[in-house]
Structure formats: C-alpha cells, structure tokens
C-alpha cells in the first residue's frame, strides 16, 4: 500500500512540475496554453483514475482470495 501511495504521489508531483515547466516554456498565447494545460490535466486525471481502478481490482481479488482460505471460528461447547 505504501508503494502504491508513494508511486501515486510521485506521479502527481511529476505531472504538476511538468505542467509548470510547459507553461513557462510554451510558445503559445494564453488561451491556447490554458486549453493545452486543461487537456493535459484531464489526461493525467484519467490516468490516475485508471490506475486507481486497476489497483482496486487487484486488492479486491486479493481480498476475495484471502477470504476463501479463512478458517471459520470454532464455537465454544455449550
């Protein structure tokens, strides 16, 4: 879990730094630059949602598998 969170944090930070660098170096007028940034933010957000959905599916599969091997609790004798 920590690895996934670390990866996601690094991915988001990298996207923000990349967008800032692109904004400072872009040879486009303001409106075109805003549209480009908006598209890139949407692309990064979609990638994040896809990665989160994949990870969720992996965790749900692991959880289901773990539940199959769970031993039932023994009831105390009355």
PDB file with SEQRES, HELIX, SHEET and CRYST1 records, atoms N, CA, C and O in Angstrom:
SEQRES   1 A   78  UNK UNK UNK UNK UNK UNK UNK UNK UNK UNK UNK UNK UNK          
SEQRES   2 A   78  UNK UNK UNK UNK UNK UNK UNK UNK UNK UNK UNK UNK UNK          
SEQRES   3 A   78  UNK UNK UNK UNK UNK UNK UNK UNK UNK UNK UNK UNK UNK          
SEQRES   4 A   78  UNK UNK UNK UNK UNK UNK UNK UNK UNK UNK UNK UNK UNK          
SEQRES   5 A   78  UNK UNK UNK UNK UNK UNK UNK UNK UNK UNK UNK UNK UNK          
SEQRES   6 A   78  UNK UNK UNK UNK UNK UNK UNK UNK UNK UNK UNK UNK UNK          
HELIX    1 AA1 UNK A    2  UNK A   25  1                                  24    
HELIX    2 AA2 UNK A   30  UNK A   68  1                                  39    
CRYST1    1.000    1.000    1.000  90.00  90.00  90.00 P 1           1          
ATOM      1  N   UNK A   1       0.833  -1.183   0.000  1.00  0.00           N  
ATOM      2  CA  UNK A   1       0.000   0.000   0.000  1.00  0.00           C  
ATOM      3  C   UNK A   1       0.875   1.243   0.000  1.00  0.00           C  
ATOM      4  O   UNK A   1       0.597   2.208  -0.712  1.00  0.00           O  
ATOM      5  N   UNK A   2       1.944   1.215   0.809  1.00  0.00           N  
ATOM      6  CA  UNK A   2       2.838   2.367   0.848  1.00  0.00           C  
ATOM      7  C   UNK A   2       3.505   2.595  -0.497  1.00  0.00           C  
ATOM      8  O   UNK A   2       3.715   3.739  -0.901  1.00  0.00           O  
ATOM      9  N   UNK A   3       3.839   1.516  -1.192  1.00  0.00           N  
ATOM     10  CA  UNK A   3       4.465   1.647  -2.503  1.00  0.00           C  
ATOM     11  C   UNK A   3       3.512   2.292  -3.499  1.00  0.00           C  
ATOM     12  O   UNK A   3       3.926   3.141  -4.290  1.00  0.00           O  
ATOM     13  N   UNK A   4       2.264   1.909  -3.472  1.00  0.00           N  
ATOM     14  CA  UNK A   4       1.276   2.485  -4.386  1.00  0.00           C  
ATOM     15  C   UNK A   4       1.064   3.958  -4.076  1.00  0.00           C  
ATOM     16  O   UNK A   4       0.975   4.780  -4.987  1.00  0.00           O  
ATOM     17  N   UNK A   5       0.984   4.292  -2.800  1.00  0.00           N  
ATOM     18  CA  UNK A   5       0.806   5.688  -2.404  1.00  0.00           C  
ATOM     19  C   UNK A   5       2.025   6.512  -2.784  1.00  0.00           C  
ATOM     20  O   UNK A   5       1.896   7.643  -3.253  1.00  0.00           O  
ATOM     21  N   UNK A   6       3.192   5.953  -2.584  1.00  0.00           N  
ATOM     22  CA  UNK A   6       4.424   6.641  -2.954  1.00  0.00           C  
ATOM     23  C   UNK A   6       4.489   6.860  -4.462  1.00  0.00           C  
ATOM     24  O   UNK A   6       4.858   7.941  -4.920  1.00  0.00           O  
ATOM     25  N   UNK A   7       4.134   5.842  -5.226  1.00  0.00           N  
ATOM     26  CA  UNK A   7       4.130   5.963  -6.683  1.00  0.00           C  
ATOM     27  C   UNK A   7       3.144   7.023  -7.132  1.00  0.00           C  
ATOM     28  O   UNK A   7       3.470   7.865  -7.969  1.00  0.00           O  
ATOM     29  N   UNK A   8       1.936   6.986  -6.580  1.00  0.00           N  
ATOM     30  CA  UNK A   8       0.908   7.943  -6.960  1.00  0.00           C  
ATOM     31  C   UNK A   8       1.322   9.365  -6.598  1.00  0.00           C  
ATOM     32  O   UNK A   8       1.098  10.287  -7.382  1.00  0.00           O  
ATOM     33  N   UNK A   9       1.916   9.556  -5.437  1.00  0.00           N  
ATOM     34  CA  UNK A   9       2.397  10.879  -5.032  1.00  0.00           C  
ATOM     35  C   UNK A   9       3.469  11.377  -5.987  1.00  0.00           C  
ATOM     36  O   UNK A   9       3.436  12.534  -6.407  1.00  0.00           O  
ATOM     37  N   UNK A  10       4.407  10.530  -6.331  1.00  0.00           N  
ATOM     38  CA  UNK A  10       5.457  10.908  -7.273  1.00  0.00           C  
ATOM     39  C   UNK A  10       4.911  11.202  -8.644  1.00  0.00           C  
ATOM     40  O   UNK A  10       5.375  12.118  -9.321  1.00  0.00           O  
ATOM     41  N   UNK A  11       3.919  10.425  -9.061  1.00  0.00           N  
ATOM     42  CA  UNK A  11       3.307  10.628 -10.369  1.00  0.00           C  
ATOM     43  C   UNK A  11       2.611  11.987 -10.430  1.00  0.00           C  
ATOM     44  O   UNK A  11       2.762  12.725 -11.404  1.00  0.00           O  
ATOM     45  N   UNK A  12       1.858  12.309  -9.401  1.00  0.00           N  
ATOM     46  CA  UNK A  12       1.146  13.591  -9.361  1.00  0.00           C  
ATOM     47  C   UNK A  12       2.125  14.751  -9.282  1.00  0.00           C  
ATOM     48  O   UNK A  12       1.963  15.746  -9.988  1.00  0.00           O  
ATOM     49  N   UNK A  13       3.134  14.635  -8.434  1.00  0.00           N  
ATOM     50  CA  UNK A  13       4.138  15.693  -8.325  1.00  0.00           C  
ATOM     51  C   UNK A  13       4.855  15.894  -9.654  1.00  0.00           C  
ATOM     52  O   UNK A  13       5.080  17.034 -10.061  1.00  0.00           O  
ATOM     53  N   UNK A  14       5.212  14.829 -10.327  1.00  0.00           N  
ATOM     54  CA  UNK A  14       5.861  14.923 -11.629  1.00  0.00           C  
ATOM     55  C   UNK A  14       4.969  15.591 -12.667  1.00  0.00           C  
ATOM     56  O   UNK A  14       5.437  16.378 -13.490  1.00  0.00           O  
ATOM     57  N   UNK A  15       3.681  15.270 -12.619  1.00  0.00           N  
ATOM     58  CA  UNK A  15       2.737  15.889 -13.559  1.00  0.00           C  
ATOM     59  C   UNK A  15       2.622  17.387 -13.307  1.00  0.00           C  
ATOM     60  O   UNK A  15       2.570  18.173 -14.253  1.00  0.00           O  
ATOM     61  N   UNK A  16       2.582  17.782 -12.045  1.00  0.00           N  
ATOM     62  CA  UNK A  16       2.479  19.205 -11.707  1.00  0.00           C  
ATOM     63  C   UNK A  16       3.741  19.952 -12.135  1.00  0.00           C  
ATOM     64  O   UNK A  16       3.655  21.033 -12.716  1.00  0.00           O  
ATOM     65  N   UNK A  17       4.907  19.382 -11.852  1.00  0.00           N  
ATOM     66  CA  UNK A  17       6.166  20.016 -12.244  1.00  0.00           C  
ATOM     67  C   UNK A  17       6.263  20.096 -13.769  1.00  0.00           C  
ATOM     68  O   UNK A  17       6.686  21.117 -14.310  1.00  0.00           O  
ATOM     69  N   UNK A  18       5.883  19.051 -14.444  1.00  0.00           N  
ATOM     70  CA  UNK A  18       5.906  19.053 -15.909  1.00  0.00           C  
ATOM     71  C   UNK A  18       4.964  20.093 -16.496  1.00  0.00           C  
ATOM     72  O   UNK A  18       5.308  20.768 -17.466  1.00  0.00           O  
ATOM     73  N   UNK A  19       3.785  20.224 -15.916  1.00  0.00           N  
ATOM     74  CA  UNK A  19       2.827  21.223 -16.399  1.00  0.00           C  
ATOM     75  C   UNK A  19       3.351  22.634 -16.162  1.00  0.00           C  
ATOM     76  O   UNK A  19       3.187  23.510 -17.011  1.00  0.00           O  
ATOM     77  N   UNK A  20       3.979  22.854 -15.015  1.00  0.00           N  
ATOM     78  CA  UNK A  20       4.537  24.177 -14.725  1.00  0.00           C  
ATOM     79  C   UNK A  20       5.671  24.502 -15.694  1.00  0.00           C  
ATOM     80  O   UNK A  20       5.757  25.625 -16.190  1.00  0.00           O  
ATOM     81  N   UNK A  21       6.529  23.544 -15.965  1.00  0.00           N  
ATOM     82  CA  UNK A  21       7.633  23.767 -16.904  1.00  0.00           C  
ATOM     83  C   UNK A  21       7.090  24.032 -18.312  1.00  0.00           C  
ATOM     84  O   UNK A  21       7.598  24.898 -19.024  1.00  0.00           O  
ATOM     85  N   UNK A  22       6.078  23.301 -18.700  1.00  0.00           N  
ATOM     86  CA  UNK A  22       5.478  23.506 -20.024  1.00  0.00           C  
ATOM     87  C   UNK A  22       4.855  24.893 -20.117  1.00  0.00           C  
ATOM     88  O   UNK A  22       4.951  25.549 -21.154  1.00  0.00           O  
ATOM     89  N   UNK A  23       4.220  25.338 -19.047  1.00  0.00           N  
ATOM     90  CA  UNK A  23       3.589  26.661 -19.062  1.00  0.00           C  
ATOM     91  C   UNK A  23       4.630  27.767 -19.195  1.00  0.00           C  
ATOM     92  O   UNK A  23       4.401  28.759 -19.887  1.00  0.00           O  
ATOM     93  N   UNK A  24       5.763  27.600 -18.538  1.00  0.00           N  
ATOM     94  CA  UNK A  24       6.803  28.625 -18.588  1.00  0.00           C  
ATOM     95  C   UNK A  24       7.536  28.649 -19.927  1.00  0.00           C  
ATOM     96  O   UNK A  24       8.041  29.697 -20.329  1.00  0.00           O  
ATOM     97  N   UNK A  25       7.602  27.542 -20.607  1.00  0.00           N  
ATOM     98  CA  UNK A  25       8.375  27.455 -21.840  1.00  0.00           C  
ATOM     99  C   UNK A  25       7.520  27.394 -23.102  1.00  0.00           C  
ATOM    100  O   UNK A  25       8.052  27.320 -24.210  1.00  0.00           O  
ATOM    101  N   UNK A  26       6.225  27.425 -22.942  1.00  0.00           N  
ATOM    102  CA  UNK A  26       5.330  27.252 -24.093  1.00  0.00           C  
ATOM    103  C   UNK A  26       5.307  28.485 -24.977  1.00  0.00           C  
ATOM    104  O   UNK A  26       5.165  29.603 -24.481  1.00  0.00           O  
ATOM    105  N   UNK A  27       5.446  28.290 -26.291  1.00  0.00           N  
ATOM    106  CA  UNK A  27       5.367  29.413 -27.227  1.00  0.00           C  
ATOM    107  C   UNK A  27       3.936  29.629 -27.736  1.00  0.00           C  
ATOM    108  O   UNK A  27       3.727  29.833 -28.932  1.00  0.00           O  
ATOM    109  N   UNK A  28       2.957  29.585 -26.833  1.00  0.00           N  
ATOM    110  CA  UNK A  28       1.557  29.722 -27.221  1.00  0.00           C  
ATOM    111  C   UNK A  28       0.943  30.929 -26.522  1.00  0.00           C  
ATOM    112  O   UNK A  28       1.405  31.331 -25.454  1.00  0.00           O  
ATOM    113  N   UNK A  29      -0.090  31.504 -27.114  1.00  0.00           N  
ATOM    114  CA  UNK A  29      -0.815  32.570 -26.420  1.00  0.00           C  
ATOM    115  C   UNK A  29      -1.590  32.007 -25.228  1.00  0.00           C  
ATOM    116  O   UNK A  29      -1.767  30.794 -25.120  1.00  0.00           O  
ATOM    117  N   UNK A  30      -2.042  32.867 -24.353  1.00  0.00           N  
ATOM    118  CA  UNK A  30      -2.696  32.467 -23.099  1.00  0.00           C  
ATOM    119  C   UNK A  30      -3.849  31.503 -23.254  1.00  0.00           C  
ATOM    120  O   UNK A  30      -3.897  30.488 -22.559  1.00  0.00           O  
ATOM    121  N   UNK A  31      -4.789  31.793 -24.154  1.00  0.00           N  
ATOM    122  CA  UNK A  31      -5.962  30.919 -24.304  1.00  0.00           C  
ATOM    123  C   UNK A  31      -5.577  29.534 -24.802  1.00  0.00           C  
ATOM    124  O   UNK A  31      -6.089  28.527 -24.314  1.00  0.00           O  
ATOM    125  N   UNK A  32      -4.687  29.490 -25.758  1.00  0.00           N  
ATOM    126  CA  UNK A  32      -4.248  28.186 -26.284  1.00  0.00           C  
ATOM    127  C   UNK A  32      -3.480  27.420 -25.220  1.00  0.00           C  
ATOM    128  O   UNK A  32      -3.615  26.202 -25.105  1.00  0.00           O  
ATOM    129  N   UNK A  33      -2.676  28.134 -24.442  1.00  0.00           N  
ATOM    130  CA  UNK A  33      -1.919  27.494 -23.368  1.00  0.00           C  
ATOM    131  C   UNK A  33      -2.861  26.925 -22.315  1.00  0.00           C  
ATOM    132  O   UNK A  33      -2.653  25.811 -21.833  1.00  0.00           O  
ATOM    133  N   UNK A  34      -3.890  27.679 -21.956  1.00  0.00           N  
ATOM    134  CA  UNK A  34      -4.859  27.199 -20.975  1.00  0.00           C  
ATOM    135  C   UNK A  34      -5.569  25.942 -21.479  1.00  0.00           C  
ATOM    136  O   UNK A  34      -5.801  25.005 -20.715  1.00  0.00           O  
ATOM    137  N   UNK A  35      -5.906  25.929 -22.743  1.00  0.00           N  
ATOM    138  CA  UNK A  35      -6.574  24.752 -23.314  1.00  0.00           C  
ATOM    139  C   UNK A  35      -5.642  23.544 -23.284  1.00  0.00           C  
ATOM    140  O   UNK A  35      -6.068  22.431 -22.974  1.00  0.00           O  
ATOM    141  N   UNK A  36      -4.370  23.767 -23.606  1.00  0.00           N  
ATOM    142  CA  UNK A  36      -3.393  22.680 -23.587  1.00  0.00           C  
ATOM    143  C   UNK A  36      -3.215  22.145 -22.173  1.00  0.00           C  
ATOM    144  O   UNK A  36      -3.181  20.933 -21.959  1.00  0.00           O  
ATOM    145  N   UNK A  37      -3.103  23.046 -21.221  1.00  0.00           N  
ATOM    146  CA  UNK A  37      -2.934  22.628 -19.821  1.00  0.00           C  
ATOM    147  C   UNK A  37      -4.170  21.871 -19.359  1.00  0.00           C  
ATOM    148  O   UNK A  37      -4.050  20.847 -18.687  1.00  0.00           O  
ATOM    149  N   UNK A  38      -5.348  22.358 -19.707  1.00  0.00           N  
ATOM    150  CA  UNK A  38      -6.591  21.693 -19.315  1.00  0.00           C  
ATOM    151  C   UNK A  38      -6.631  20.270 -19.878  1.00  0.00           C  
ATOM    152  O   UNK A  38      -7.018  19.337 -19.175  1.00  0.00           O  
ATOM    153  N   UNK A  39      -6.235  20.103 -21.135  1.00  0.00           N  
ATOM    154  CA  UNK A  39      -6.223  18.771 -21.742  1.00  0.00           C  
ATOM    155  C   UNK A  39      -5.245  17.847 -21.026  1.00  0.00           C  
ATOM    156  O   UNK A  39      -5.545  16.681 -20.771  1.00  0.00           O  
ATOM    157  N   UNK A  40      -4.073  18.385 -20.706  1.00  0.00           N  
ATOM    158  CA  UNK A  40      -3.072  17.557 -20.028  1.00  0.00           C  
ATOM    159  C   UNK A  40      -3.522  17.183 -18.622  1.00  0.00           C  
ATOM    160  O   UNK A  40      -3.306  16.052 -18.185  1.00  0.00           O  
ATOM    161  N   UNK A  41      -4.143  18.118 -17.912  1.00  0.00           N  
ATOM    162  CA  UNK A  41      -4.645  17.818 -16.569  1.00  0.00           C  
ATOM    163  C   UNK A  41      -5.719  16.739 -16.649  1.00  0.00           C  
ATOM    164  O   UNK A  41      -5.736  15.817 -15.834  1.00  0.00           O  
ATOM    165  N   UNK A  42      -6.608  16.851 -17.620  1.00  0.00           N  
ATOM    166  CA  UNK A  42      -7.640  15.834 -17.795  1.00  0.00           C  
ATOM    167  C   UNK A  42      -7.026  14.481 -18.126  1.00  0.00           C  
ATOM    168  O   UNK A  42      -7.495  13.452 -17.640  1.00  0.00           O  
ATOM    169  N   UNK A  43      -5.982  14.472 -18.948  1.00  0.00           N  
ATOM    170  CA  UNK A  43      -5.304  13.228 -19.306  1.00  0.00           C  
ATOM    171  C   UNK A  43      -4.658  12.595 -18.068  1.00  0.00           C  
ATOM    172  O   UNK A  43      -4.771  11.388 -17.855  1.00  0.00           O  
ATOM    173  N   UNK A  44      -3.990  13.405 -17.264  1.00  0.00           N  
ATOM    174  CA  UNK A  44      -3.343  12.895 -16.050  1.00  0.00           C  
ATOM    175  C   UNK A  44      -4.388  12.393 -15.063  1.00  0.00           C  
ATOM    176  O   UNK A  44      -4.205  11.350 -14.435  1.00  0.00           O  
ATOM    177  N   UNK A  45      -5.488  13.138 -14.925  1.00  0.00           N  
ATOM    178  CA  UNK A  45      -6.555  12.710 -14.018  1.00  0.00           C  
ATOM    179  C   UNK A  45      -7.152  11.381 -14.473  1.00  0.00           C  
ATOM    180  O   UNK A  45      -7.424  10.507 -13.651  1.00  0.00           O  
ATOM    181  N   UNK A  46      -7.354  11.230 -15.767  1.00  0.00           N  
ATOM    182  CA  UNK A  46      -7.895   9.976 -16.298  1.00  0.00           C  
ATOM    183  C   UNK A  46      -6.919   8.818 -16.053  1.00  0.00           C  
ATOM    184  O   UNK A  46      -7.332   7.713 -15.702  1.00  0.00           O  
ATOM    185  N   UNK A  47      -5.651   9.078 -16.239  1.00  0.00           N  
ATOM    186  CA  UNK A  47      -4.635   8.048 -15.976  1.00  0.00           C  
ATOM    187  C   UNK A  47      -4.645   7.662 -14.495  1.00  0.00           C  
ATOM    188  O   UNK A  47      -4.517   6.487 -14.152  1.00  0.00           O  
ATOM    189  N   UNK A  48      -4.795   8.647 -13.636  1.00  0.00           N  
ATOM    190  CA  UNK A  48      -4.882   8.371 -12.200  1.00  0.00           C  
ATOM    191  C   UNK A  48      -6.106   7.545 -11.859  1.00  0.00           C  
ATOM    192  O   UNK A  48      -6.026   6.608 -11.064  1.00  0.00           O  
ATOM    193  N   UNK A  49      -7.239   7.887 -12.455  1.00  0.00           N  
ATOM    194  CA  UNK A  49      -8.456   7.101 -12.211  1.00  0.00           C  
ATOM    195  C   UNK A  49      -8.292   5.672 -12.716  1.00  0.00           C  
ATOM    196  O   UNK A  49      -8.734   4.726 -12.064  1.00  0.00           O  
ATOM    197  N   UNK A  50      -7.654   5.512 -13.883  1.00  0.00           N  
ATOM    198  CA  UNK A  50      -7.434   4.170 -14.425  1.00  0.00           C  
ATOM    199  C   UNK A  50      -6.526   3.360 -13.519  1.00  0.00           C  
ATOM    200  O   UNK A  50      -6.792   2.190 -13.244  1.00  0.00           O  
ATOM    201  N   UNK A  51      -5.443   3.991 -13.052  1.00  0.00           N  
ATOM    202  CA  UNK A  51      -4.512   3.294 -12.168  1.00  0.00           C  
ATOM    203  C   UNK A  51      -5.189   2.923 -10.853  1.00  0.00           C  
ATOM    204  O   UNK A  51      -4.961   1.837 -10.319  1.00  0.00           O  
ATOM    205  N   UNK A  52      -6.019   3.819 -10.331  1.00  0.00           N  
ATOM    206  CA  UNK A  52      -6.736   3.532  -9.087  1.00  0.00           C  
ATOM    207  C   UNK A  52      -7.720   2.383  -9.280  1.00  0.00           C  
ATOM    208  O   UNK A  52      -7.854   1.528  -8.405  1.00  0.00           O  
ATOM    209  N   UNK A  53      -8.403   2.357 -10.407  1.00  0.00           N  
ATOM    210  CA  UNK A  53      -9.355   1.274 -10.680  1.00  0.00           C  
ATOM    211  C   UNK A  53      -8.638  -0.063 -10.812  1.00  0.00           C  
ATOM    212  O   UNK A  53      -9.122  -1.081 -10.316  1.00  0.00           O  
ATOM    213  N   UNK A  54      -7.483  -0.065 -11.480  1.00  0.00           N  
ATOM    214  CA  UNK A  54      -6.703  -1.298 -11.606  1.00  0.00           C  
ATOM    215  C   UNK A  54      -6.243  -1.793 -10.245  1.00  0.00           C  
ATOM    216  O   UNK A  54      -6.332  -2.982  -9.941  1.00  0.00           O  
ATOM    217  N   UNK A  55      -5.751  -0.871  -9.430  1.00  0.00           N  
ATOM    218  CA  UNK A  55      -5.263  -1.255  -8.100  1.00  0.00           C  
ATOM    219  C   UNK A  55      -6.405  -1.758  -7.234  1.00  0.00           C  
ATOM    220  O   UNK A  55      -6.247  -2.723  -6.486  1.00  0.00           O  
ATOM    221  N   UNK A  56      -7.557  -1.103  -7.337  1.00  0.00           N  
ATOM    222  CA  UNK A  56      -8.715  -1.534  -6.563  1.00  0.00           C  
ATOM    223  C   UNK A  56      -9.114  -2.956  -6.957  1.00  0.00           C  
ATOM    224  O   UNK A  56      -9.417  -3.783  -6.096  1.00  0.00           O  
ATOM    225  N   UNK A  57      -9.113  -3.236  -8.259  1.00  0.00           N  
ATOM    226  CA  UNK A  57      -9.459  -4.580  -8.729  1.00  0.00           C  
ATOM    227  C   UNK A  57      -8.460  -5.611  -8.192  1.00  0.00           C  
ATOM    228  O   UNK A  57      -8.848  -6.707  -7.790  1.00  0.00           O  
ATOM    229  N   UNK A  58      -7.182  -5.254  -8.190  1.00  0.00           N  
ATOM    230  CA  UNK A  58      -6.159  -6.166  -7.651  1.00  0.00           C  
ATOM    231  C   UNK A  58      -6.407  -6.442  -6.172  1.00  0.00           C  
ATOM    232  O   UNK A  58      -6.355  -7.590  -5.731  1.00  0.00           O  
ATOM    233  N   UNK A  59      -6.674  -5.388  -5.412  1.00  0.00           N  
ATOM    234  CA  UNK A  59      -6.895  -5.548  -3.975  1.00  0.00           C  
ATOM    235  C   UNK A  59      -8.163  -6.333  -3.689  1.00  0.00           C  
ATOM    236  O   UNK A  59      -8.190  -7.152  -2.770  1.00  0.00           O  
ATOM    237  N   UNK A  60      -9.222  -6.094  -4.468  1.00  0.00           N  
ATOM    238  CA  UNK A  60     -10.451  -6.851  -4.276  1.00  0.00           C  
ATOM    239  C   UNK A  60     -10.232  -8.335  -4.576  1.00  0.00           C  
ATOM    240  O   UNK A  60     -10.779  -9.194  -3.884  1.00  0.00           O  
ATOM    241  N   UNK A  61      -9.441  -8.636  -5.598  1.00  0.00           N  
ATOM    242  CA  UNK A  61      -9.136 -10.035  -5.921  1.00  0.00           C  
ATOM    243  C   UNK A  61      -8.331 -10.680  -4.799  1.00  0.00           C  
ATOM    244  O   UNK A  61      -8.591 -11.822  -4.421  1.00  0.00           O  
ATOM    245  N   UNK A  62      -7.358  -9.952  -4.270  1.00  0.00           N  
ATOM    246  CA  UNK A  62      -6.561 -10.476  -3.163  1.00  0.00           C  
ATOM    247  C   UNK A  62      -7.430 -10.696  -1.932  1.00  0.00           C  
ATOM    248  O   UNK A  62      -7.279 -11.697  -1.231  1.00  0.00           O  
ATOM    249  N   UNK A  63      -8.336  -9.765  -1.669  1.00  0.00           N  
ATOM    250  CA  UNK A  63      -9.232  -9.891  -0.521  1.00  0.00           C  
ATOM    251  C   UNK A  63     -10.141 -11.107  -0.673  1.00  0.00           C  
ATOM    252  O   UNK A  63     -10.333 -11.864   0.278  1.00  0.00           O  
ATOM    253  N   UNK A  64     -10.697 -11.294  -1.863  1.00  0.00           N  
ATOM    254  CA  UNK A  64     -11.569 -12.440  -2.117  1.00  0.00           C  
ATOM    255  C   UNK A  64     -10.805 -13.750  -1.956  1.00  0.00           C  
ATOM    256  O   UNK A  64     -11.327 -14.724  -1.414  1.00  0.00           O  
ATOM    257  N   UNK A  65      -9.576 -13.760  -2.430  1.00  0.00           N  
ATOM    258  CA  UNK A  65      -8.761 -14.963  -2.301  1.00  0.00           C  
ATOM    259  C   UNK A  65      -8.442 -15.241  -0.834  1.00  0.00           C  
ATOM    260  O   UNK A  65      -8.465 -16.395  -0.405  1.00  0.00           O  
ATOM    261  N   UNK A  66      -8.149 -14.214  -0.077  1.00  0.00           N  
ATOM    262  CA  UNK A  66      -7.839 -14.387   1.344  1.00  0.00           C  
ATOM    263  C   UNK A  66      -9.063 -14.888   2.113  1.00  0.00           C  
ATOM    264  O   UNK A  66      -8.932 -15.677   3.048  1.00  0.00           O  
ATOM    265  N   UNK A  67     -10.239 -14.432   1.719  1.00  0.00           N  
ATOM    266  CA  UNK A  67     -11.461 -14.863   2.404  1.00  0.00           C  
ATOM    267  C   UNK A  67     -11.747 -16.345   2.152  1.00  0.00           C  
ATOM    268  O   UNK A  67     -12.347 -17.008   2.998  1.00  0.00           O  
ATOM    269  N   UNK A  68     -11.322 -16.871   0.997  1.00  0.00           N  
ATOM    270  CA  UNK A  68     -11.552 -18.282   0.699  1.00  0.00           C  
ATOM    271  C   UNK A  68     -10.771 -19.176   1.647  1.00  0.00           C  
ATOM    272  O   UNK A  68     -11.220 -20.272   1.983  1.00  0.00           O  
ATOM    273  N   UNK A  69      -9.618 -18.721   2.076  1.00  0.00           N  
ATOM    274  CA  UNK A  69      -8.759 -19.535   2.920  1.00  0.00           C  
ATOM    275  C   UNK A  69      -8.950 -19.250   4.402  1.00  0.00           C  
ATOM    276  O   UNK A  69      -8.258 -19.833   5.237  1.00  0.00           O  
ATOM    277  N   UNK A  70      -9.869 -18.370   4.736  1.00  0.00           N  
ATOM    278  CA  UNK A  70     -10.113 -18.027   6.120  1.00  0.00           C  
ATOM    279  C   UNK A  70     -10.830 -19.201   6.792  1.00  0.00           C  
ATOM    280  O   UNK A  70     -11.811 -19.734   6.274  1.00  0.00           O  
ATOM    281  N   UNK A  71     -10.317 -19.580   7.944  1.00  0.00           N  
ATOM    282  CA  UNK A  71     -10.918 -20.686   8.689  1.00  0.00           C  
ATOM    283  C   UNK A  71     -12.103 -20.147   9.499  1.00  0.00           C  
ATOM    284  O   UNK A  71     -12.019 -19.066  10.082  1.00  0.00           O  
ATOM    285  N   UNK A  72     -13.196 -20.899   9.533  1.00  0.00           N  
ATOM    286  CA  UNK A  72     -14.330 -20.459  10.360  1.00  0.00           C  
ATOM    287  C   UNK A  72     -13.954 -20.539  11.832  1.00  0.00           C  
ATOM    288  O   UNK A  72     -13.191 -21.414  12.241  1.00  0.00           O  
ATOM    289  N   UNK A  73     -14.493 -19.622  12.621  1.00  0.00           N  
ATOM    290  CA  UNK A  73     -14.217 -19.612  14.053  1.00  0.00           C  
ATOM    291  C   UNK A  73     -14.960 -20.755  14.712  1.00  0.00           C  
ATOM    292  O   UNK A  73     -16.120 -21.015  14.394  1.00  0.00           O  
ATOM    293  N   UNK A  74     -14.291 -21.443  15.636  1.00  0.00           N  
ATOM    294  CA  UNK A  74     -14.919 -22.549  16.343  1.00  0.00           C  
ATOM    295  C   UNK A  74     -15.826 -21.968  17.422  1.00  0.00           C  
ATOM    296  O   UNK A  74     -15.455 -21.030  18.128  1.00  0.00           O  
ATOM    297  N   UNK A  75     -17.002 -22.534  17.533  1.00  0.00           N  
ATOM    298  CA  UNK A  75     -17.942 -22.094  18.573  1.00  0.00           C  
ATOM    299  C   UNK A  75     -17.627 -22.847  19.856  1.00  0.00           C  
ATOM    300  O   UNK A  75     -17.320 -24.039  19.825  1.00  0.00           O  
ATOM    301  N   UNK A  76     -17.704 -22.153  20.981  1.00  0.00           N  
ATOM    302  CA  UNK A  76     -17.440 -22.837  22.248  1.00  0.00           C  
ATOM    303  C   UNK A  76     -18.534 -23.863  22.548  1.00  0.00           C  
ATOM    304  O   UNK A  76     -19.704 -23.659  22.224  1.00  0.00           O  
ATOM    305  N   UNK A  77     -18.134 -24.947  23.160  1.00  0.00           N  
ATOM    306  CA  UNK A  77     -19.092 -26.014  23.501  1.00  0.00           C  
ATOM    307  C   UNK A  77     -20.010 -25.523  24.613  1.00  0.00           C  
ATOM    308  O   UNK A  77     -19.571 -24.883  25.569  1.00  0.00           O  
ATOM    309  N   UNK A  78     -21.284 -25.835  24.467  1.00  0.00           N  
ATOM    310  CA  UNK A  78     -22.262 -25.380  25.464  1.00  0.00           C  
ATOM    311  C   UNK A  78     -22.431 -26.369  26.572  1.00  0.00           C  
ATOM    312  O   UNK A  78     -23.216 -26.139  27.491  1.00  0.00           O  
TER     313      UNK A  78                                                      
END                                                                             
